[in-house]
Amino acid sequence: TADNLDDVEVVRLGREIRFHDSYAPAGTNVNFICAGNDNTISIRTYERGVEDETLACGTGSVAAAVVAACRSRIKSPINVMTRGGESLCVYFKEKEGKFYDTYLEGDARIIYKGELWEDAWR
């Protein structure tokens, strides 16, 4: 977690963690979170495969919400503010440190369309 996400060097730190031996060989996505007020957290994500910061990550948002619930005792639902400015909402039930009935709610939209030619696969 961080006090100010704007100060986090997401690409540099994310790359270091993503490629750390602990996560070899596949690597991992890396999420940086800041707990706010009123069941809200902010998140920035370094995504493997993209190898850069992305504007939002659904699985990362759910993981971040669960971590916030464990560490800061934030209750469901948790609003997750993404780098892209979207608000996602994570719902879950928790009993004795176990999480279940977990789901994510938020806007989904096409942000890019393209065409991949067969020659690009070679």
PyMOL commands that set and color helices and strands:
alter all, ss='L'
color gray80, all
select helices_A, chain A and resi 5-7+10-18+21-23+58-72+118-121
alter helices_A, ss='H'
color red, helices_A
select strands_A, chain A and resi 30-35+40-47+52-54+78-81+87-95+98-105
alter strands_A, ss='S'
color yellow, strands_A
deselect
rebuild
show_as cartoon
